[in-house]
Amino acid sequence: MSERLLDEGDRVTLGQKVGGIAFALGLLFACISAPARADSFPDRLSGATGGIFRFPENLQPKNEGNLFGEAWAKLSYELDRTDRAVTSLFALGNFVADSRGFSYNNTAKIGLGLSHSIQVTDALNVTFSARYDWFMERDTDIRRSGIRLAADYYYYKRWEAGPGEKALRLPRIATVFKSYGTLAYPGSLEEGDDNIVLTLGGELSTDLDLPDADWILSPFADFDFSWDKDRNGYNNKIVPGIGVKVRYPLEHGEIFAGIRLSADYRPITGSVETGPTVFLGWYKGF
């Protein structure tokens, strides 16, 4: 790394190191002070992995022809559980790449944190978390670290179809609505950043049985929304869409692929871009 980059403070500062040590000690204290549990160590472990490829990444002109990919994995260790709440220590890894070589899209991240998840209703889950991240841009070797605070929700509701119900001449399995969102602080790990970022999304779909196949056909309508306090153009958008995907069910997960037609509206600039996006992804819990 050049001296210029060092002068710009892209390496981990002493304050960030102290913050990381303090956060690690806090997590250790949380583990020690957690109520004793009778179950074995493996029974308290859970995790998931997932990822997605999109082409193009989004409908903005600079992303024309840009193939985007993201993969992640998360491992959780359950510290305490009640009928409606779970407190966990977790670690995660995230890897992002694209074909255009944008530095912000070619990154790697490792995080260690503590979360408290509340099952508010059978359909709604809310989670509060604090996480210490180590982040790098692979091409520039810029490295940053720091604490991220977040409040997340996930809503999932499924209505099973009645006997003999059909749509598009195919047997209908169910109608599904899901919504998810995150309120995060700070917006990035850049020194002095006090930005707040809100992201929301939702999808309404219907699952149709494909005869003589293990795949499920799912027409859908969805939306993505994001906002931030600093009014950055990339963090302020409304993107409604419609599409169709096929899903291959897995135990605690699925493989999916499809096409989405959407309108990408950026309120800061007033621009609107429309067009198709194709995608392929997976999710697997364990």
C-alpha positions in Angstrom: 0.0 0.0 0.0 1.3 3.5 -0.9 2.2 6.2 1.7 -0.7 8.3 0.3 -3.2 5.6 1.3 -1.6 5.4 4.7 -2.0 9.1 5.2 -5.6 8.9 4.3 -6.2 6.6 7.2 -7.3 3.5 5.3 -5.4 1.2 7.6 -6.9 0.2 11.0 -6.2 3.1 13.4 -5.3 2.7 17.1 -8.8 3.7 18.1 -10.3 1.1 15.9 -8.0 -1.6 17.4 -9.0 -0.5 20.9 -12.6 -0.5 19.9 -12.2 -4.1 18.5 -10.6 -5.3 21.7 -13.3 -3.7 23.8 -16.0 -5.2 21.7 -14.4 -8.7 21.9 -14.2 -8.4 25.7 -17.9 -7.4 25.8 -18.8 -10.5 23.8 -16.7 -12.7 26.1 -18.5 -11.2 29.1 -21.9 -11.9 27.4 -20.9 -15.5 27.0 -19.7 -15.9 30.6 -22.7 -14.3 32.1 -25.2 -16.2 29.9 -27.5 -18.6 31.8 -26.3 -22.1 32.0 -27.7 -24.5 29.5 -28.0 -28.3 29.8 -27.9 -29.0 26.0 -24.6 -29.9 24.3 -22.4 -27.6 22.3 -23.5 -28.8 18.8 -27.2 -28.4 19.8 -26.5 -24.7 20.3 -24.9 -24.2 16.9 -26.8 -23.1 13.8 -26.0 -21.4 10.5 -26.9 -20.6 7.0 -25.3 -19.7 3.6 -26.6 -17.9 0.6 -25.8 -15.9 -2.4 -27.0 -14.4 -5.6 -25.8 -13.5 -9.1 -27.5 -10.6 -11.0 -27.2 -9.4 -14.6 -26.9 -6.5 -14.7 -26.3 -5.5 -11.1 -28.9 -2.8 -11.4 -30.5 -0.6 -14.1 -28.3 2.4 -13.7 -26.4 3.2 -17.0 -22.9 2.6 -15.4 -23.9 -1.0 -14.7 -24.8 -1.9 -18.2 -23.3 -5.3 -18.9 -22.1 -5.7 -15.3 -22.4 -9.2 -13.8 -22.7 -9.0 -10.0 -22.2 -11.8 -7.5 -22.4 -12.0 -3.7 -22.0 -15.0 -1.3 -22.2 -15.1 2.5 -22.2 -17.5 5.4 -23.2 -17.1 9.0 -22.6 -19.3 12.1 -24.5 -18.7 15.4 -24.0 -20.0 18.9 -27.1 -19.8 21.1 -26.4 -18.2 24.5 -30.0 -18.1 25.8 -33.5 -19.0 24.7 -37.0 -18.3 25.9 -40.4 -19.0 24.4 -40.2 -15.9 22.1 -36.5 -14.7 22.2 -33.0 -16.0 21.4 -29.7 -14.4 22.3 -26.8 -15.5 20.2 -23.1 -14.9 19.4 -22.5 -15.0 15.7 -19.8 -14.8 13.0 -20.3 -14.0 9.4 -18.4 -13.7 6.2 -19.4 -11.8 3.0 -17.7 -11.8 -0.4 -18.8 -9.6 -3.3 -17.5 -9.3 -6.9 -18.5 -7.8 -10.2 -17.3 -8.0 -13.8 -16.8 -4.2 -14.2 -14.2 -4.0 -11.4 -15.9 -1.3 -9.3 -13.9 -1.2 -6.1 -17.0 -1.0 -3.9 -18.3 -4.2 -5.5 -15.1 -6.2 -5.0 -14.9 -6.6 -1.3 -14.6 -9.1 1.5 -15.9 -8.8 5.1 -15.7 -10.8 8.3 -17.9 -9.9 11.3 -18.3 -11.0 14.9 -21.3 -9.9 16.9 -24.1 -10.4 19.4 -27.8 -10.5 18.5 -31.1 -10.6 20.4 -34.0 -12.0 18.2 -37.7 -11.6 19.3 -40.5 -13.6 17.6 -43.1 -10.9 17.9 -45.8 -13.0 16.2 -45.8 -16.3 14.3 -45.1 -14.3 11.2 -42.9 -11.4 12.5 -39.3 -11.6 13.8 -37.3 -8.6 15.0 -33.6 -8.7 15.7 -31.2 -6.2 17.4 -27.5 -6.7 16.9 -24.1 -5.2 17.4 -21.3 -6.4 15.3 -17.6 -5.7 14.8 -16.6 -5.8 11.1 -13.2 -6.2 9.4 -13.6 -5.0 5.8 -11.4 -4.7 2.8 -11.6 -3.7 -0.9 -9.6 -6.4 -2.6 -8.3 -4.4 -5.6 -7.2 -1.3 -3.7 -6.3 -3.1 -0.4 -8.2 -0.5 1.5 -8.9 -1.9 5.0 -11.4 -0.7 7.6 -12.9 -2.0 10.8 -15.5 -0.9 13.3 -18.7 -1.5 15.1 -22.1 -1.7 13.2 -25.4 -1.5 15.0 -28.6 -2.8 13.3 -32.3 -3.5 13.9 -33.8 -6.0 11.5 -37.2 -7.4 10.9 -38.5 -10.3 8.8 -42.1 -11.0 8.1 -43.3 -14.2 6.4 -46.9 -15.3 5.8 -48.0 -18.3 3.8 -51.6 -19.2 2.7 -52.0 -22.8 1.6 -54.1 -23.3 -1.5 -57.4 -25.3 -1.4 -57.9 -28.6 -3.1 -58.0 -28.3 -6.9 -57.0 -24.6 -7.0 -55.2 -23.6 -10.2 -53.5 -20.5 -11.7 -52.0 -20.3 -15.2 -53.5 -23.8 -15.7 -51.1 -25.2 -13.1 -52.0 -26.6 -9.6 -51.5 -23.8 -7.1 -49.6 -24.7 -3.9 -49.7 -21.5 -1.9 -49.6 -17.7 -1.8 -46.6 -16.2 0.0 -45.9 -12.6 1.3 -42.6 -11.7 2.8 -41.0 -8.5 3.8 -37.7 -7.6 5.4 -35.8 -4.5 6.4 -32.7 -3.2 8.2 -32.0 0.1 10.0 -28.1 0.3 10.3 -25.6 2.7 11.9 -23.2 3.8 10.8 -23.7 3.6 7.0 -20.1 2.6 6.4 -16.8 2.0 8.2 -15.2 5.2 7.0 -13.8 7.3 9.8 -16.3 9.8 11.2 -19.3 8.4 9.3 -22.5 9.0 11.3 -24.9 8.1 8.5 -28.1 6.1 9.1 -29.3 3.7 6.4 -32.7 2.2 6.1 -33.4 -0.6 3.6 -36.8 -2.3 3.0 -38.1 -5.0 0.7 -41.2 -7.1 0.1 -42.5 -9.8 -2.3 -45.9 -11.2 -3.0 -45.8 -14.5 -4.9 -47.8 -17.6 -5.8 -46.3 -21.1 -5.9 -47.4 -23.3 -8.8 -46.6 -27.0 -9.1 -44.8 -27.9 -12.3 -46.0 -31.4 -13.4 -43.3 -34.2 -13.5 -40.7 -31.8 -12.1 -39.2 -31.0 -8.7 -39.2 -27.3 -9.4 -41.9 -24.8 -8.4 -42.9 -21.9 -10.6 -43.4 -18.6 -8.8 -44.8 -15.4 -10.5 -44.2 -12.5 -8.2 -44.5 -8.7 -7.6 -41.9 -7.0 -5.3 -40.3 -3.8 -4.3 -36.9 -2.5 -2.9 -36.6 0.7 -1.0 -33.6 2.4 0.6 -33.0 5.8 2.3 -30.1 7.4 4.2 -29.7 10.5 6.3 -26.8 11.8 4.2 -28.9 11.7 1.0 -26.4 9.7 -1.1 -27.9 8.9 -4.5 -27.0 5.2 -4.3 -28.7 4.8 -0.9 -32.0 6.5 -1.9 -34.1 4.5 -4.3 -37.5 3.0 -5.0 -37.5 -0.1 -7.2 -40.9 -1.9 -7.9 -40.8 -4.9 -10.1 -42.7 -7.9 -11.4 -41.2 -11.2 -12.6 -41.2 -15.0 -12.5 -38.8 -17.5 -11.0 -38.4 -21.2 -10.6 -37.5 -22.6 -7.2 -35.9 -26.0 -6.3 -36.7 -26.7 -2.6 -34.0 -27.9 -0.3 -34.1 -28.9 3.3 -34.2 -25.5 5.1 -33.6 -23.7 1.8 -33.9 -23.4 -1.9 -32.1 -22.8 -5.2 -33.9 -20.2 -7.4 -33.5 -18.4 -10.8 -35.7 -16.0 -12.7 -36.2 -12.7 -14.5 -37.5 -9.4 -13.1 -38.8 -6.3 -14.9 -38.5 -3.3 -12.8 -38.3 0.5 -12.6 -35.3 2.0 -10.8 -36.3 5.4 -9.4 -33.6 7.6 -7.7 -35.3 10.5 -5.8 -32.1 12.5 -5.4 -31.5 12.9 -9.1 -35.1 12.3 -10.3 -33.9 9.6 -12.8 -35.9 6.5 -13.7 -34.5 3.5 -15.5 -36.5 0.5 -16.6 -35.6 -2.9 -17.9 -35.0 -6.6 -17.1 -32.7 -8.3 -14.7 -31.9 -12.0 -14.6 -30.8 -13.7 -11.4 -29.7 -17.0 -9.9 -29.2 -17.7 -6.2 -29.5 -20.0 -3.2 -30.2 -20.2 0.5 -29.4 -23.1 2.8 -29.8 -23.3 6.5 -28.1 -25.9 8.7 
